[in-house]
């Protein structure tokens, strides 16, 4: 009994410490103030934990749940939208309801899984690029704080990969505490619950809700199922989508952007290290869910550290956490491109447009990247006069490395 419990605790600790900075950076980018960002992090922790416990107990399967890390990176790249944070919350709610619809309406999930892999992976890479450039900017702007973070990350990536980002975050927090601890940290340590009434703006729905839905499905839920299958489990996808979608919808008014099936952390709970007996590994995901819920009580402290730190330093930690995801997305975009007529061109166009960060007609670059890539595929299909071979997404498992 102790082995799966400890495995779950490690899963929760690594998942929280490795990517909460990405979540807070994303919420702040779309207009959340510190209290709203802290509330969003707490809501995600509770929604993740409760959902994981429910699904694991209900199906006696190690179904680990995580927040959408690439979705948070999408928020960073999108930035503020018309209508401010209430409009972003409305977009979170729309994305959550789309996930529920995918669970209730089977063909919708299959349509998402059938998005051509080069286009989907290139969009994800474009979303991640700006954050992954942050460590370079941080070295130039705050070298005394950034260099120790990067050195620790590099060393542990070589010798203890799972702890590389958490350790880098500890070093960053220590640097912030030493240099800026007298700036009011104590006043923000309490868990914060802030309710934001959603508003619905077309620009926010197109810029945030649709890309968030696509990224969460393609880069989290699909590979999460694949990881579970690799360990011999066949969890029910449709109930999982409905449950995580409802969890996201409940968390949205409190600032949470999205929760989903985990991928890499699913391996921590579903693999033999969790327990030799596959029938007992569900205990690990229950333990992870409880641990994540309890870690949510530290959302105030986590947010305070992020707010006090130079923004580029927190973005640098987030970028380090997402470097593996960027590499995997680029690889998937280019290696799968050869299976499609015009696939390589479509992948490059999608990546470039998405990475540009442009906003046109109030709509963010991720949407326009998908549109541009799809147009290139359609152009080549007409030129070659043969159907495009649709490839089911080999979604990026590394995007959830920290989860």
C-alpha positions in Angstrom: 0.0 0.0 0.0 2.8 2.4 0.8 4.5 2.1 -2.6 1.7 3.4 -4.7 0.9 6.1 -2.2 4.5 7.4 -2.3 4.5 7.2 -6.1 1.4 9.4 -6.2 2.9 11.9 -3.8 6.0 12.2 -6.1 3.7 12.6 -9.1 1.9 15.5 -7.5 5.0 17.2 -6.3 6.8 17.0 -9.6 3.7 18.0 -11.6 3.0 21.1 -9.4 6.5 22.4 -9.0 7.4 21.8 -12.7 4.7 23.8 -14.3 2.7 26.0 -12.0 4.9 29.0 -13.2 3.5 28.4 -16.7 0.0 28.5 -15.4 0.4 31.7 -13.5 2.3 33.3 -16.4 -0.6 32.4 -18.7 -3.3 33.7 -16.4 -1.4 36.9 -15.9 -0.9 37.3 -19.6 -4.7 37.3 -20.3 -5.4 39.9 -17.7 -5.7 38.1 -14.3 -4.5 40.1 -11.3 -2.4 38.3 -8.6 -5.5 37.3 -6.6 -7.3 36.0 -9.7 -4.2 34.1 -10.8 -3.8 32.5 -7.3 -7.5 31.6 -7.4 -7.0 30.0 -10.8 -4.1 27.9 -9.6 -6.0 26.8 -6.6 -9.1 25.9 -8.7 -7.0 23.9 -11.1 -5.4 22.0 -8.2 -8.7 21.1 -6.7 -10.4 20.2 -10.0 -7.4 18.1 -11.0 -7.3 16.3 -7.6 -11.0 15.6 -7.3 -11.3 14.4 -10.9 -8.3 12.1 -10.6 -9.7 10.6 -7.4 -13.2 10.1 -8.9 -12.1 8.5 -12.1 -9.5 6.3 -10.5 -11.9 5.0 -7.9 -14.8 4.7 -10.3 -12.8 2.6 -12.9 -10.1 1.2 -10.7 -7.6 2.5 -13.2 -4.6 4.8 -12.7 -6.2 7.8 -14.5 -3.9 10.7 -13.7 -5.2 14.2 -14.4 -3.2 17.3 -15.0 -3.8 20.9 -15.9 -3.2 21.8 -19.6 0.4 23.1 -19.6 0.5 23.8 -23.4 -2.9 25.5 -22.9 -1.2 27.8 -20.3 1.6 28.4 -22.8 -1.1 29.3 -25.4 -2.4 32.0 -23.0 1.1 33.5 -22.7 1.4 33.7 -26.5 -2.1 35.1 -26.9 -1.9 37.8 -24.3 -4.8 40.2 -23.4 -8.0 40.0 -25.4 -10.9 42.4 -25.7 -13.0 42.2 -22.6 -10.1 41.5 -20.3 -9.9 38.6 -17.9 -13.7 38.1 -17.8 -13.7 37.4 -21.5 -10.8 35.0 -21.0 -12.8 33.2 -18.4 -15.7 33.0 -20.8 -13.3 31.4 -23.3 -12.2 28.9 -20.7 -15.8 27.9 -20.2 -16.4 27.5 -23.9 -13.3 25.3 -24.3 -14.5 23.2 -21.3 -17.9 22.7 -22.9 -16.3 21.7 -26.2 -14.4 19.0 -24.3 -17.7 17.8 -22.8 -19.2 17.8 -26.3 -16.3 15.7 -27.5 -17.1 13.1 -24.8 -20.8 13.1 -25.5 -20.5 13.2 -29.3 -17.9 10.6 -30.3 -17.3 11.9 -33.9 -16.1 15.2 -32.5 -13.2 13.5 -30.6 -12.3 11.6 -33.7 -12.3 14.7 -35.8 -9.9 16.3 -33.4 -7.7 13.3 -33.5 -7.7 13.4 -37.3 -6.3 16.9 -37.6 -3.2 16.4 -39.8 -0.2 15.9 -37.5 2.1 18.3 -39.2 -0.3 21.2 -38.7 -1.3 20.4 -35.1 2.3 19.8 -34.0 3.5 22.9 -35.8 0.8 25.0 -34.1 1.9 23.7 -30.7 5.6 24.4 -31.5 4.7 28.0 -32.5 2.7 28.5 -29.3 5.7 27.2 -27.2 8.5 29.1 -29.0 8.2 32.4 -27.4 8.3 31.0 -23.8 11.2 28.7 -24.8 13.2 31.8 -25.8 12.7 33.3 -22.4 15.8 31.7 -20.8 18.0 33.5 -23.4 16.3 36.8 -22.6 16.6 36.2 -18.9 20.4 35.7 -19.1 20.7 39.1 -20.8 18.3 41.0 -18.5 18.9 39.3 -15.1 22.1 37.3 -15.4 22.7 36.9 -11.6 19.3 35.4 -11.1 19.0 33.5 -14.4 22.4 31.8 -14.8 22.2 29.7 -11.6 18.7 28.6 -12.6 19.9 27.4 -16.0 23.0 25.7 -14.6 21.0 23.8 -12.1 18.5 22.8 -14.7 21.2 21.6 -17.1 23.0 19.5 -14.5 19.9 17.8 -13.3 18.6 17.3 -16.8 21.8 15.2 -17.3 21.7 13.3 -14.0 18.1 13.4 -12.6 15.8 14.7 -15.3 12.5 14.4 -13.4 13.8 16.9 -10.8 15.5 19.4 -13.2 12.6 21.9 -13.4 11.5 21.7 -9.8 15.1 22.3 -8.7 15.5 25.2 -11.1 12.3 26.6 -9.6 13.7 26.3 -6.1 16.8 28.2 -7.2 14.7 30.9 -8.8 12.5 31.2 -5.7 15.6 31.4 -3.5 17.0 34.2 -5.6 13.7 36.1 -5.5 13.4 35.6 -1.7 16.9 36.9 -1.1 16.6 39.9 -3.4 13.0 41.0 -2.9 11.6 39.3 0.2 10.9 42.7 1.9 8.3 43.6 -0.7 5.1 42.3 0.9 5.2 38.5 0.5 3.5 37.8 3.8 0.3 39.5 2.8 -0.4 37.1 -0.1 0.3 33.6 1.5 -3.4 32.7 2.1 -5.2 30.6 -0.4 -7.4 33.0 -2.5 -10.8 32.3 -4.1 -11.8 34.9 -6.6 -15.0 34.4 -8.6 -15.0 36.1 -12.0 -18.2 36.4 -13.9 -17.5 35.2 -17.5 -18.3 37.4 -20.5 -18.4 36.1 -24.0 -16.5 38.0 -26.7 -16.1 36.5 -30.2 -12.5 37.5 -30.4 -11.7 35.7 -27.1 -13.6 32.6 -28.2 -11.7 32.4 -31.4 -8.3 33.4 -30.0 -8.5 31.4 -26.8 -11.3 28.9 -26.6 -10.9 27.1 -29.9 -7.0 26.8 -29.8 -7.2 25.8 -26.1 -9.7 23.1 -26.9 -7.6 21.8 -29.8 -4.3 21.9 -27.8 -5.8 20.2 -24.8 -7.3 17.4 -26.9 -4.4 16.9 -29.3 -1.4 17.4 -27.0 -2.8 16.1 -23.7 -5.9 13.8 -23.9 -4.9 11.8 -27.0 -1.3 11.0 -25.8 -2.7 10.4 -22.3 -4.8 7.6 -23.7 -1.8 6.3 -25.6 0.4 6.2 -22.5 -2.3 4.3 -20.6 -2.6 1.8 -23.4 1.1 1.2 -23.4 0.8 -0.1 -19.9 -2.1 -2.4 -20.8 -5.0 -0.2 -19.6 -8.0 0.8 -21.7 -9.7 3.6 -19.7 -13.0 4.8 -21.1 -12.2 7.9 -23.1 -15.7 9.4 -23.4 -16.5 9.4 -19.7 -13.0 10.8 -19.0 -13.6 13.7 -21.5 -17.0 14.5 -20.0 -15.6 14.4 -16.4 -12.5 16.5 -17.1 -14.6 18.9 -19.3 -17.1 19.4 -16.4 -14.2 19.9 -14.0 -12.7 22.5 -16.3 -16.1 24.2 -16.5 -16.5 24.4 -12.7 -12.9 25.7 -12.3 -13.3 28.3 -15.1 -15.2 31.0 -13.1 -12.5 30.7 -10.4 -9.8 31.3 -13.0 -8.8 27.8 -14.0 -8.2 27.4 -17.8 -8.3 23.6 -18.4 -7.7 20.2 -16.9 -7.2 17.0 -18.9 -5.8 13.5 -18.9 -2.0 13.5 -18.1 0.6 11.8 -20.3 4.0 11.6 -18.7 2.7 11.6 -15.2 0.3 8.9 -16.2 3.4 6.8 -16.7 4.5 7.5 -13.1 1.2 6.2 -11.8 0.5 3.4 -14.3 4.0 2.0 -14.6 5.6 -0.8 -12.5 7.4 1.6 -10.2 4.0 2.5 -8.8 3.2 -1.1 -7.8 4.2 -4.5 -9.2 0.5 -5.5 -9.4 -1.3 -3.5 -12.2 -4.5 -4.0 -10.3 -3.2 -1.8 -7.4 -1.7 1.1 -9.3 -4.9 3.1 -9.3 -4.0 3.9 -5.7 -1.1 5.9 -7.0 -3.4 8.2 -9.1 -5.7 8.6 -6.1 -2.7 9.6 -4.0 -1.6 12.0 -6.7 -5.1 13.6 -6.8 -5.2 14.1 -3.0 -1.6 15.5 -3.1 -2.5 17.9 -5.9 -5.5 19.2 -4.0 -3.4 19.8 -0.9 -0.7 21.5 -2.9 -3.4 23.9 -4.0 -3.3 25.4 -0.5 0.1 26.7 -1.5 -1.2 28.6 -4.5 -0.9 31.9 -2.6 2.7 31.4 -1.9 3.4 30.2 -5.4 1.7 33.2 -6.9 3.4 35.6 -4.6 6.8 34.4 -5.6 5.9 34.7 -9.3 4.6 38.2 -8.8 7.7 39.4 -6.9 10.1 37.8 -9.4 11.2 39.6 -12.6 8.7 38.4 -15.2 11.4 37.3 -17.5 12.8 35.0 -14.8 9.5 33.2 -14.3 9.1 32.9 -18.0 12.6 31.5 -18.2 11.7 28.7 -15.7 8.5 28.0 -17.7 10.5 27.9 -20.9 13.0 25.4 -19.5 10.0 23.2 -18.5 8.7 23.3 -22.1 12.0 22.9 -24.0 11.4 19.1 -24.4 7.9 19.8 -25.5 9.1 22.2 -28.2 11.6 19.7 -29.5 9.1 16.9 -29.6 6.5 19.2 -31.4 9.0 20.3 -34.0 10.1 16.7 -34.6 6.5 15.5 -34.9 5.7 18.4 -37.3 8.6 17.7 -39.7 8.8 13.9 -39.5 5.1 13.4 -40.1 5.0 16.0 -42.9 6.3 13.6 -45.5 3.2 11.5 -45.3 1.1 14.4 -46.6 1.3 16.2 -49.9 2.4 19.7 -49.0 2.8 18.6 -45.4 6.2 20.1 -44.8 5.2 23.4 -46.3 2.0 23.4 -44.3 3.9 22.7 -41.1 6.4 25.5 -41.7 3.6 28.0 -42.6 1.6 27.0 -39.5 4.7 27.3 -37.3 5.7 30.7 -38.7 2.3 32.3 -38.5 1.6 31.0 -35.0 5.1 32.0 -33.7 4.6 35.5 -35.1 2.2 36.3 -32.3 0.2 38.5 -34.6 -3.4 39.5 -33.8 -5.7 40.2 -36.7 -9.3 41.3 -36.3 -9.0 40.6 -32.6 -8.1 37.0 -33.2 -4.8 35.5 -32.0 -2.0 33.9 -34.0 -2.7 30.2 -33.1 -6.0 30.3 -35.0 -4.5 32.0 -38.0 -1.7 29.5 -38.0 -4.1 26.6 -38.2 -6.0 28.3 -40.9 -2.9 29.1 -42.9 -1.6 25.5 -42.6 -4.9 24.1 -43.6 -5.1 26.3 -46.6 -1.6 25.1 -47.8 -2.7 21.5 -47.4 -5.9 22.2 -49.4 -3.8 24.0 -52.1 -1.5 21.0 -52.5 -4.4 18.6 -52.5 -6.0 20.4 -55.4 -2.7 20.6 -57.2 -2.0 16.9 -56.8 -5.6 16.0 -57.4 -5.5 13.3 -54.7 -6.9 13.1 -51.2 -4.8 14.1 -48.3 -3.8 11.2 -46.1 -5.1 12.1 -42.7 -2.8 10.9 -39.9 -4.1 10.5 -36.4 -2.2 12.8 -34.1 1.0 11.4 -32.7 0.5 14.0 -29.9 3.3 15.4 -28.0 3.8 13.4 -24.8 6.7 15.7 -23.7 4.3 18.6 -23.3 3.2 17.0 -20.0 6.6 16.0 -18.8 6.2 18.1 -15.7 2.6 16.8 -15.1 
